[in-house]
Amino acid sequence: MTMQPSDGDAVPMATLWRVFARIGVLSFGGPAAQIALMHRELVERHGWLSEAVFLRALSLCMMLPGPEAMQLATYAGWRLRGVMGGVIAGALFVGPGALVIATLAAVYINFGTQPLVQAGFLGVQAAVISIVLQAMRGLSARALRQRSDWAIAALAFVAIFAIGLPFPLIIAGAAVWGAVRGHADTGFGQGADQGTQGVPLATSPVRWAMRGALWAGLWLAPLAALSLAGPPVLAALGWFFAKLAVVSFGGAYAVLAYMTQAMTVEHGWLDTGQMIAALGLAETTPGPLILVTQFAAILAGFGAGGPAMAAAAGVVALWATFLPCFLWIFLAAPHLERLATAPRLSGALAGITAAVVGVIANLSVWFALHVLFARMGGGLGAVPVPDLASLSLPALALTGLGACVIFIARRGMISALLICAAAGIGVGMVT
């Protein structure tokens, strides 16, 4: 017996294109809003997925690296029309946002040095501080349920902020701890047996391995070709974002600190202000927030070789970041029931999620220091210490405004970005 995508012939391809294009265009507001939109379209409006299947698929996608909302769309497309349906659904979820990001990056490159535009971006950067804090608060409410979770989050913060341990190492340690704890708490053997009873495989092991090899080849072969015969900066960007795609558990915020450090300090592709602006602009677009990688790559490519290199770098970033999402889904989706209930995987995810809270706390502190202070006065080990004399009062005021908009007025992130950008321009006009 084999598991096939259900009702594959019942959904015309034109309808699938139309529905997932609508989802892609309207997918503003981050993962929670995007998942709610897909639930409304796929479960409530069209009835293509049952409530139980939707929730199990969401659980699976949260266990995988990469943007869970994009992977949920890919799973739904696979369930409806097989691999081609998954490719269409995933591409349509990312495509509209990628077009907007490319446009915003071009505007930033051509006009970002003008004084009033810089003043507007100061407002955007100030708003980003509160947006990241809001994300951390929402995640911590879901992830930190036990004392051990709080301990993992605190250790992760200290490890990345004070010691400077690499993000992949922190995630690996949290996953191992969570898997061991999950095994001890639930009794993995019994849970695994119960979770796999009656769950059929999609294909034989040989076909499954061939499918994995095909998608892994599609993902990595172009990067290998760039290493052999392409511009060095494109190869370096491609491999960097491919590595980022493997460790991007917990959403884009979790990897931004690692990404910022690598791109600004290790490689010198961007400065911190550009990274914060990239995040702020990515917040305003539809699609997954990890599209910030495309924006950052475009800026890095432009700095290395002008407009043509910028366009190529954006394409490389999209390929390296999002191709593995299809690999994970097409390998894992046929085993949904088993993977969604496996205690070791669930425990590892819980450990990673707790650590991500600490990593995002580090990100908020990092951004705040670099927005509010023009200079760092040295450091204590890996801890940056700001030069207090370089405090920017306009940035401090705009940061307070962003906090009021988000936490007191309870407006959305796009409203906060627009209000703070307008206030920043106003400040720039009078100073």
FIFIKOL-967382 format. One record per residue (C-alpha): residue number from 1; residue in three letters; chain; x, y, z. Coordinates in steps of 0.5 Angstrom, whole numbers, padded with zeros to 4 digits. Example, Ala and Ser with C-alpha at 12.3 -4.5 7.8 and 13.67 -1.06 7.14 Angstrom:
BEGIN
{1, "ALA", "A", {0025, -0009, 0016}}
{2, "SER", "A", {0027, -0002, 0014}}
***
This chain:
BEGIN
{1, "MET", "A", {0000, 0000, 0000}}
{2, "THR", "A", {0003, 0007, -0002}}
{3, "MET", "A", {0001, 0014, 0001}}
{4, "GLN", "A", {-0001, 0018, -0005}}
{5, "PRO", "A", {-0003, 0026, -0005}}
{6, "SER", "A", {-0010, 0026, -0004}}
{7, "ASP", "A", {-0015, 0028, -0009}}
{8, "GLY", "A", {-0010, 0030, -0014}}
{9, "ASP", "A", {-0014, 0030, -0020}}
{10, "ALA", "A", {-0020, 0034, -0016}}
{11, "VAL", "A", {-0016, 0040, -0016}}
{12, "PRO", "A", {-0015, 0043, -0023}}
{13, "MET", "A", {-0008, 0046, -0024}}
{14, "ALA", "A", {-0011, 0053, -0026}}
{15, "THR", "A", {-0015, 0053, -0019}}
{16, "LEU", "A", {-0008, 0051, -0016}}
{17, "TRP", "A", {-0004, 0056, -0019}}
{18, "ARG", "A", {-0010, 0062, -0018}}
{19, "VAL", "A", {-0011, 0060, -0010}}
{20, "PHE", "A", {-0003, 0059, -0008}}
{21, "ALA", "A", {-0002, 0066, -0012}}
{22, "ARG", "A", {-0007, 0069, -0008}}
{23, "ILE", "A", {-0004, 0066, -0002}}
{24, "GLY", "A", {0003, 0069, -0004}}
{25, "VAL", "A", {0001, 0076, -0006}}
{26, "LEU", "A", {-0003, 0077, 0001}}
{27, "SER", "A", {0002, 0073, 0006}}
{28, "PHE", "A", {0004, 0079, 0010}}
{29, "GLY", "A", {0005, 0079, 0017}}
{30, "GLY", "A", {0010, 0074, 0019}}
{31, "PRO", "A", {0009, 0066, 0020}}
{32, "ALA", "A", {0003, 0067, 0024}}
{33, "ALA", "A", {-0001, 0071, 0019}}
{34, "GLN", "A", {0001, 0067, 0013}}
{35, "ILE", "A", {-0001, 0060, 0017}}
{36, "ALA", "A", {-0008, 0063, 0019}}
{37, "LEU", "A", {-0009, 0065, 0011}}
{38, "MET", "A", {-0007, 0058, 0009}}
{39, "HIS", "A", {-0012, 0055, 0014}}
{40, "ARG", "A", {-0017, 0060, 0011}}
{41, "GLU", "A", {-0016, 0058, 0004}}
{42, "LEU", "A", {-0014, 0051, 0004}}
{43, "VAL", "A", {-0018, 0048, 0010}}
{44, "GLU", "A", {-0024, 0053, 0011}}
{45, "ARG", "A", {-0026, 0056, 0004}}
{46, "HIS", "A", {-0024, 0050, -0001}}
{47, "GLY", "A", {-0024, 0044, 0004}}
{48, "TRP", "A", {-0018, 0041, 0001}}
{49, "LEU", "A", {-0014, 0039, 0007}}
{50, "SER", "A", {-0018, 0037, 0013}}
{51, "GLU", "A", {-0016, 0040, 0020}}
{52, "ALA", "A", {-0012, 0034, 0023}}
{53, "VAL", "A", {-0008, 0034, 0016}}
{54, "PHE", "A", {-0007, 0041, 0016}}
{55, "LEU", "A", {-0004, 0041, 0024}}
{56, "ARG", "A", {0000, 0035, 0023}}
{57, "ALA", "A", {0003, 0038, 0017}}
{58, "LEU", "A", {0004, 0045, 0021}}
{59, "SER", "A", {0008, 0040, 0026}}
{60, "LEU", "A", {0012, 0037, 0021}}
{61, "CYS", "A", {0014, 0044, 0018}}
{62, "MET", "A", {0016, 0047, 0025}}
{63, "MET", "A", {0021, 0041, 0026}}
{64, "LEU", "A", {0025, 0042, 0019}}
{65, "PRO", "A", {0030, 0048, 0018}}
{66, "GLY", "A", {0027, 0054, 0014}}
{67, "PRO", "A", {0021, 0058, 0013}}
{68, "GLU", "A", {0015, 0054, 0016}}
{69, "ALA", "A", {0010, 0057, 0012}}
{70, "MET", "A", {0013, 0056, 0006}}
{71, "GLN", "A", {0014, 0049, 0007}}
{72, "LEU", "A", {0007, 0048, 0009}}
{73, "ALA", "A", {0005, 0051, 0003}}
{74, "THR", "A", {0009, 0046, -0001}}
{75, "TYR", "A", {0007, 0041, 0003}}
{76, "ALA", "A", {-0001, 0043, 0001}}
{77, "GLY", "A", {0001, 0043, -0006}}
{78, "TRP", "A", {0005, 0036, -0006}}
{79, "ARG", "A", {-0002, 0033, -0003}}
{80, "LEU", "A", {-0006, 0036, -0008}}
{81, "ARG", "A", {-0002, 0035, -0014}}
{82, "GLY", "A", {0004, 0031, -0013}}
{83, "VAL", "A", {0011, 0034, -0014}}
{84, "MET", "A", {0009, 0039, -0019}}
{85, "GLY", "A", {0004, 0042, -0014}}
{86, "GLY", "A", {0009, 0043, -0009}}
{87, "VAL", "A", {0014, 0046, -0013}}
{88, "ILE", "A", {0008, 0051, -0016}}
{89, "ALA", "A", {0005, 0052, -0009}}
{90, "GLY", "A", {0012, 0054, -0006}}
{91, "ALA", "A", {0015, 0058, -0011}}
{92, "LEU", "A", {0008, 0062, -0011}}
{93, "PHE", "A", {0009, 0063, -0004}}
{94, "VAL", "A", {0016, 0066, -0005}}
{95, "GLY", "A", {0015, 0069, -0012}}
{96, "PRO", "A", {0011, 0076, -0010}}
{97, "GLY", "A", {0016, 0077, -0004}}
{98, "ALA", "A", {0022, 0076, -0008}}
{99, "LEU", "A", {0020, 0081, -0014}}
{100, "VAL", "A", {0018, 0086, -0008}}
{101, "ILE", "A", {0025, 0085, -0005}}
{102, "ALA", "A", {0029, 0086, -0011}}
{103, "THR", "A", {0025, 0093, -0013}}
{104, "LEU", "A", {0026, 0095, -0006}}
{105, "ALA", "A", {0034, 0093, -0006}}
{106, "ALA", "A", {0034, 0097, -0013}}
{107, "VAL", "A", {0031, 0103, -0009}}
{108, "TYR", "A", {0036, 0103, -0003}}
{109, "ILE", "A", {0042, 0102, -0008}}
{110, "ASN", "A", {0040, 0108, -0012}}
{111, "PHE", "A", {0037, 0113, -0007}}
{112, "GLY", "A", {0039, 0110, 0000}}
{113, "THR", "A", {0045, 0115, 0001}}
{114, "GLN", "A", {0040, 0121, 0000}}
{115, "PRO", "A", {0040, 0125, 0007}}
{116, "LEU", "A", {0032, 0124, 0008}}
{117, "VAL", "A", {0032, 0117, 0005}}
{118, "GLN", "A", {0037, 0116, 0011}}
{119, "ALA", "A", {0033, 0119, 0016}}
{120, "GLY", "A", {0027, 0115, 0014}}
{121, "PHE", "A", {0032, 0109, 0014}}
{122, "LEU", "A", {0034, 0111, 0021}}
{123, "GLY", "A", {0026, 0110, 0023}}
{124, "VAL", "A", {0026, 0104, 0020}}
{125, "GLN", "A", {0032, 0101, 0024}}
{126, "ALA", "A", {0029, 0104, 0030}}
{127, "ALA", "A", {0022, 0100, 0029}}
{128, "VAL", "A", {0026, 0094, 0028}}
{129, "ILE", "A", {0028, 0094, 0035}}
{130, "SER", "A", {0021, 0093, 0038}}
{131, "ILE", "A", {0019, 0088, 0032}}
{132, "VAL", "A", {0025, 0083, 0034}}
{133, "LEU", "A", {0023, 0084, 0042}}
{134, "GLN", "A", {0015, 0083, 0040}}
{135, "ALA", "A", {0018, 0077, 0036}}
{136, "MET", "A", {0022, 0074, 0042}}
{137, "ARG", "A", {0016, 0076, 0047}}
{138, "GLY", "A", {0011, 0072, 0043}}
{139, "LEU", "A", {0016, 0066, 0042}}
{140, "SER", "A", {0018, 0066, 0049}}
{141, "ALA", "A", {0010, 0065, 0051}}
{142, "ARG", "A", {0010, 0059, 0047}}
{143, "ALA", "A", {0017, 0056, 0048}}
{144, "LEU", "A", {0019, 0057, 0055}}
{145, "ARG", "A", {0014, 0053, 0059}}
{146, "GLN", "A", {0019, 0049, 0064}}
{147, "ARG", "A", {0025, 0052, 0068}}
{148, "SER", "A", {0029, 0048, 0064}}
{149, "ASP", "A", {0027, 0052, 0058}}
{150, "TRP", "A", {0029, 0058, 0061}}
{151, "ALA", "A", {0035, 0055, 0063}}
{152, "ILE", "A", {0037, 0053, 0055}}
{153, "ALA", "A", {0035, 0060, 0053}}
{154, "ALA", "A", {0039, 0064, 0058}}
{155, "LEU", "A", {0045, 0059, 0056}}
{156, "ALA", "A", {0044, 0060, 0049}}
{157, "PHE", "A", {0044, 0068, 0050}}
{158, "VAL", "A", {0050, 0068, 0054}}
{159, "ALA", "A", {0054, 0063, 0049}}
{160, "ILE", "A", {0052, 0067, 0043}}
{161, "PHE", "A", {0053, 0074, 0046}}
{162, "ALA", "A", {0058, 0074, 0052}}
{163, "ILE", "A", {0062, 0068, 0049}}
{164, "GLY", "A", {0061, 0069, 0042}}
{165, "LEU", "A", {0060, 0061, 0040}}
{166, "PRO", "A", {0058, 0060, 0033}}
{167, "PHE", "A", {0050, 0059, 0032}}
{168, "PRO", "A", {0050, 0052, 0029}}
{169, "LEU", "A", {0054, 0050, 0035}}
{170, "ILE", "A", {0049, 0053, 0040}}
{171, "ILE", "A", {0043, 0050, 0036}}
{172, "ALA", "A", {0046, 0043, 0035}}
{173, "GLY", "A", {0047, 0043, 0043}}
{174, "ALA", "A", {0040, 0045, 0044}}
{175, "ALA", "A", {0038, 0039, 0039}}
{176, "VAL", "A", {0042, 0034, 0043}}
{177, "TRP", "A", {0039, 0036, 0050}}
{178, "GLY", "A", {0032, 0036, 0047}}
{179, "ALA", "A", {0033, 0030, 0044}}
{180, "VAL", "A", {0035, 0026, 0050}}
{181, "ARG", "A", {0030, 0030, 0055}}
{182, "GLY", "A", {0025, 0028, 0050}}
{183, "HIS", "A", {0027, 0021, 0050}}
{184, "ALA", "A", {0027, 0020, 0057}}
{185, "ASP", "A", {0021, 0024, 0059}}
{186, "THR", "A", {0016, 0020, 0054}}
{187, "GLY", "A", {0020, 0013, 0053}}
{188, "PHE", "A", {0022, 0013, 0045}}
{189, "GLY", "A", {0021, 0006, 0044}}
{190, "GLN", "A", {0014, 0006, 0046}}
{191, "GLY", "A", {0012, 0012, 0043}}
{192, "ALA", "A", {0016, 0011, 0036}}
{193, "ASP", "A", {0012, 0004, 0035}}
{194, "GLN", "A", {0005, 0007, 0037}}
{195, "GLY", "A", {0007, 0013, 0032}}
{196, "THR", "A", {0009, 0009, 0026}}
{197, "GLN", "A", {0003, 0003, 0027}}
{198, "GLY", "A", {-0001, 0003, 0020}}
{199, "VAL", "A", {0003, 0009, 0017}}
{200, "PRO", "A", {0005, 0007, 0010}}
{201, "LEU", "A", {0011, 0009, 0006}}
{202, "ALA", "A", {0011, 0013, 0000}}
{203, "THR", "A", {0016, 0010, -0004}}
{204, "SER", "A", {0021, 0004, -0004}}
{205, "PRO", "A", {0027, 0006, 0000}}
{206, "VAL", "A", {0031, 0006, -0007}}
{207, "ARG", "A", {0026, 0011, -0010}}
{208, "TRP", "A", {0026, 0015, -0004}}
{209, "ALA", "A", {0034, 0016, -0004}}
{210, "MET", "A", {0034, 0017, -0011}}
{211, "ARG", "A", {0029, 0023, -0010}}
{212, "GLY", "A", {0033, 0026, -0005}}
{213, "ALA", "A", {0039, 0025, -0009}}
{214, "LEU", "A", {0036, 0029, -0015}}
{215, "TRP", "A", {0034, 0035, -0011}}
{216, "ALA", "A", {0040, 0035, -0007}}
{217, "GLY", "A", {0044, 0035, -0014}}
{218, "LEU", "A", {0039, 0041, -0016}}
{219, "TRP", "A", {0041, 0045, -0010}}
{220, "LEU", "A", {0048, 0044, -0010}}
{221, "ALA", "A", {0050, 0043, -0017}}
{222, "PRO", "A", {0050, 0050, -0019}}
{223, "LEU", "A", {0054, 0052, -0013}}
{224, "ALA", "A", {0059, 0047, -0014}}
{225, "ALA", "A", {0059, 0050, -0021}}
{226, "LEU", "A", {0060, 0057, -0019}}
{227, "SER", "A", {0066, 0055, -0014}}
{228, "LEU", "A", {0069, 0052, -0021}}
{229, "ALA", "A", {0068, 0057, -0026}}
{230, "GLY", "A", {0064, 0063, -0023}}
{231, "PRO", "A", {0066, 0069, -0020}}
{232, "PRO", "A", {0068, 0068, -0013}}
{233, "VAL", "A", {0064, 0073, -0009}}
{234, "LEU", "A", {0058, 0069, -0012}}
{235, "ALA", "A", {0060, 0062, -0010}}
{236, "ALA", "A", {0062, 0065, -0003}}
{237, "LEU", "A", {0055, 0068, -0002}}
{238, "GLY", "A", {0052, 0061, -0005}}
{239, "TRP", "A", {0055, 0057, 0000}}
{240, "PHE", "A", {0054, 0061, 0006}}
{241, "PHE", "A", {0047, 0062, 0005}}
{242, "ALA", "A", {0046, 0054, 0003}}
{243, "LYS", "A", {0049, 0053, 0010}}
{244, "LEU", "A", {0045, 0058, 0013}}
{245, "ALA", "A", {0039, 0054, 0010}}
{246, "VAL", "A", {0041, 0048, 0014}}
{247, "VAL", "A", {0041, 0051, 0021}}
{248, "SER", "A", {0035, 0056, 0020}}
{249, "PHE", "A", {0031, 0053, 0025}}
{250, "GLY", "A", {0026, 0057, 0029}}
{251, "GLY", "A", {0025, 0062, 0024}}
{252, "ALA", "A", {0029, 0068, 0021}}
{253, "TYR", "A", {0030, 0072, 0027}}
{254, "ALA", "A", {0034, 0066, 0030}}
{255, "VAL", "A", {0039, 0066, 0024}}
{256, "LEU", "A", {0040, 0074, 0023}}
{257, "ALA", "A", {0045, 0075, 0029}}
{258, "TYR", "A", {0049, 0069, 0026}}
{259, "MET", "A", {0048, 0072, 0019}}
{260, "THR", "A", {0049, 0079, 0021}}
{261, "GLN", "A", {0056, 0077, 0024}}
{262, "ALA", "A", {0058, 0073, 0018}}
{263, "MET", "A", {0056, 0078, 0013}}
{264, "THR", "A", {0059, 0084, 0017}}
{265, "VAL", "A", {0065, 0082, 0021}}
{266, "GLU", "A", {0068, 0075, 0017}}
{267, "HIS", "A", {0066, 0077, 0010}}
{268, "GLY", "A", {0066, 0085, 0010}}
{269, "TRP", "A", {0060, 0084, 0005}}
{270, "LEU", "A", {0055, 0089, 0009}}
{271, "ASP", "A", {0055, 0094, 0015}}
{272, "THR", "A", {0051, 0093, 0021}}
{273, "GLY", "A", {0046, 0099, 0019}}
{274, "GLN", "A", {0045, 0096, 0012}}
{275, "MET", "A", {0043, 0089, 0015}}
{276, "ILE", "A", {0038, 0092, 0020}}
{277, "ALA", "A", {0035, 0096, 0014}}
{278, "ALA", "A", {0035, 0090, 0010}}
{279, "LEU", "A", {0031, 0087, 0016}}
{280, "GLY", "A", {0026, 0093, 0016}}
{281, "LEU", "A", {0025, 0093, 0009}}
{282, "ALA", "A", {0024, 0085, 0009}}
{283, "GLU", "A", {0018, 0086, 0014}}
{284, "THR", "A", {0014, 0090, 0009}}
{285, "THR", "A", {0014, 0085, 0004}}
{286, "PRO", "A", {0009, 0079, 0003}}
{287, "GLY", "A", {0013, 0072, 0004}}
{288, "PRO", "A", {0018, 0069, 0009}}
{289, "LEU", "A", {0022, 0074, 0013}}
{290, "ILE", "A", {0028, 0070, 0011}}
{291, "LEU", "A", {0028, 0073, 0004}}
{292, "VAL", "A", {0032, 0078, 0008}}
{293, "THR", "A", {0038, 0074, 0005}}
{294, "GLN", "A", {0036, 0076, -0002}}
{295, "PHE", "A", {0036, 0083, 0000}}
{296, "ALA", "A", {0043, 0083, 0003}}
{297, "ALA", "A", {0046, 0079, -0003}}
{298, "ILE", "A", {0044, 0084, -0008}}
{299, "LEU", "A", {0047, 0089, -0003}}
{300, "ALA", "A", {0053, 0085, -0003}}
{301, "GLY", "A", {0053, 0083, -0010}}
{302, "PHE", "A", {0053, 0091, -0012}}
{303, "GLY", "A", {0059, 0092, -0008}}
{304, "ALA", "A", {0063, 0087, -0011}}
{305, "GLY", "A", {0061, 0088, -0018}}
{306, "GLY", "A", {0056, 0093, -0020}}
{307, "PRO", "A", {0048, 0092, -0022}}
{308, "ALA", "A", {0049, 0085, -0026}}
{309, "MET", "A", {0053, 0082, -0020}}
{310, "ALA", "A", {0048, 0085, -0015}}
{311, "ALA", "A", {0042, 0081, -0020}}
{312, "ALA", "A", {0046, 0075, -0020}}
{313, "ALA", "A", {0047, 0075, -0013}}
{314, "GLY", "A", {0040, 0076, -0011}}
{315, "VAL", "A", {0038, 0070, -0015}}
{316, "VAL", "A", {0044, 0065, -0012}}
{317, "ALA", "A", {0041, 0067, -0005}}
{318, "LEU", "A", {0034, 0065, -0007}}
{319, "TRP", "A", {0037, 0059, -0010}}
{320, "ALA", "A", {0041, 0057, -0004}}
{321, "THR", "A", {0036, 0059, 0001}}
{322, "PHE", "A", {0029, 0056, -0002}}
{323, "LEU", "A", {0031, 0050, -0006}}
{324, "PRO", "A", {0033, 0046, 0000}}
{325, "CYS", "A", {0026, 0047, 0003}}
{326, "PHE", "A", {0023, 0043, -0003}}
{327, "LEU", "A", {0028, 0037, -0001}}
{328, "TRP", "A", {0026, 0037, 0006}}
{329, "ILE", "A", {0019, 0037, 0004}}
{330, "PHE", "A", {0019, 0032, -0001}}
{331, "LEU", "A", {0023, 0027, 0003}}
{332, "ALA", "A", {0019, 0028, 0009}}
{333, "ALA", "A", {0012, 0029, 0007}}
{334, "PRO", "A", {0010, 0022, 0006}}
{335, "HIS", "A", {0012, 0020, 0013}}
{336, "LEU", "A", {0008, 0026, 0016}}
{337, "GLU", "A", {0005, 0021, 0021}}
{338, "ARG", "A", {0011, 0018, 0024}}
{339, "LEU", "A", {0015, 0025, 0024}}
{340, "ALA", "A", {0010, 0029, 0027}}
{341, "THR", "A", {0010, 0025, 0033}}
{342, "ALA", "A", {0017, 0022, 0034}}
{343, "PRO", "A", {0019, 0024, 0041}}
{344, "ARG", "A", {0026, 0025, 0039}}
{345, "LEU", "A", {0025, 0030, 0034}}
{346, "SER", "A", {0019, 0033, 0038}}
{347, "GLY", "A", {0024, 0034, 0044}}
{348, "ALA", "A", {0030, 0036, 0039}}
{349, "LEU", "A", {0025, 0042, 0037}}
{350, "ALA", "A", {0023, 0044, 0044}}
{351, "GLY", "A", {0030, 0045, 0045}}
{352, "ILE", "A", {0032, 0049, 0039}}
{353, "THR", "A", {0026, 0053, 0040}}
{354, "ALA", "A", {0028, 0055, 0047}}
{355, "ALA", "A", {0035, 0056, 0045}}
{356, "VAL", "A", {0032, 0061, 0039}}
{357, "VAL", "A", {0029, 0065, 0045}}
{358, "GLY", "A", {0036, 0067, 0047}}
{359, "VAL", "A", {0039, 0068, 0040}}
{360, "ILE", "A", {0033, 0073, 0039}}
{361, "ALA", "A", {0035, 0076, 0045}}
{362, "ASN", "A", {0042, 0077, 0043}}
{363, "LEU", "A", {0039, 0080, 0036}}
{364, "SER", "A", {0035, 0085, 0040}}
{365, "VAL", "A", {0041, 0087, 0044}}
{366, "TRP", "A", {0046, 0087, 0038}}
{367, "PHE", "A", {0041, 0092, 0034}}
{368, "ALA", "A", {0039, 0096, 0039}}
{369, "LEU", "A", {0047, 0098, 0041}}
{370, "HIS", "A", {0048, 0099, 0033}}
{371, "VAL", "A", {0042, 0103, 0032}}
{372, "LEU", "A", {0043, 0108, 0039}}
{373, "PHE", "A", {0050, 0108, 0039}}
{374, "ALA", "A", {0055, 0111, 0033}}
{375, "ARG", "A", {0061, 0108, 0036}}
{376, "MET", "A", {0063, 0102, 0040}}
{377, "GLY", "A", {0068, 0103, 0045}}
{378, "GLY", "A", {0071, 0097, 0046}}
{379, "GLY", "A", {0069, 0090, 0049}}
{380, "LEU", "A", {0069, 0085, 0055}}
{381, "GLY", "A", {0071, 0079, 0051}}
{382, "ALA", "A", {0066, 0078, 0046}}
{383, "VAL", "A", {0061, 0083, 0049}}
{384, "PRO", "A", {0061, 0090, 0045}}
{385, "VAL", "A", {0061, 0096, 0050}}
{386, "PRO", "A", {0058, 0102, 0047}}
{387, "ASP", "A", {0061, 0109, 0047}}
{388, "LEU", "A", {0056, 0113, 0051}}
{389, "ALA", "A", {0058, 0119, 0048}}
{390, "SER", "A", {0056, 0117, 0041}}
{391, "LEU", "A", {0049, 0116, 0044}}
{392, "SER", "A", {0044, 0118, 0038}}
{393, "LEU", "A", {0038, 0122, 0041}}
{394, "PRO", "A", {0034, 0122, 0035}}
{395, "ALA", "A", {0035, 0114, 0034}}
{396, "LEU", "A", {0033, 0114, 0042}}
{397, "ALA", "A", {0027, 0118, 0041}}
{398, "LEU", "A", {0025, 0114, 0034}}
{399, "THR", "A", {0026, 0107, 0038}}
{400, "GLY", "A", {0021, 0110, 0044}}
{401, "LEU", "A", {0016, 0111, 0038}}
{402, "GLY", "A", {0017, 0104, 0035}}
{403, "ALA", "A", {0016, 0101, 0042}}
{404, "CYS", "A", {0009, 0106, 0043}}
{405, "VAL", "A", {0006, 0104, 0037}}
{406, "ILE", "A", {0008, 0096, 0038}}
{407, "PHE", "A", {0007, 0095, 0045}}
{408, "ILE", "A", {0002, 0101, 0047}}
{409, "ALA", "A", {-0002, 0102, 0041}}
{410, "ARG", "A", {-0002, 0095, 0039}}
{411, "ARG", "A", {-0001, 0096, 0032}}
{412, "GLY", "A", {0002, 0092, 0027}}
{413, "MET", "A", {0009, 0091, 0024}}
{414, "ILE", "A", {0008, 0095, 0018}}
{415, "SER", "A", {0004, 0101, 0021}}
{416, "ALA", "A", {0010, 0101, 0026}}
{417, "LEU", "A", {0015, 0101, 0020}}
{418, "LEU", "A", {0011, 0106, 0016}}
{419, "ILE", "A", {0010, 0111, 0022}}
{420, "CYS", "A", {0017, 0111, 0025}}
{421, "ALA", "A", {0020, 0112, 0018}}
{422, "ALA", "A", {0015, 0118, 0017}}
{423, "ALA", "A", {0018, 0121, 0024}}
{424, "GLY", "A", {0025, 0119, 0022}}
{425, "ILE", "A", {0024, 0124, 0015}}
{426, "GLY", "A", {0021, 0129, 0020}}
{427, "VAL", "A", {0027, 0129, 0024}}
{428, "GLY", "A", {0031, 0129, 0018}}
{429, "MET", "A", {0028, 0135, 0016}}
{430, "VAL", "A", {0029, 0140, 0022}}
{431, "THR", "A", {0036, 0138, 0024}}
***
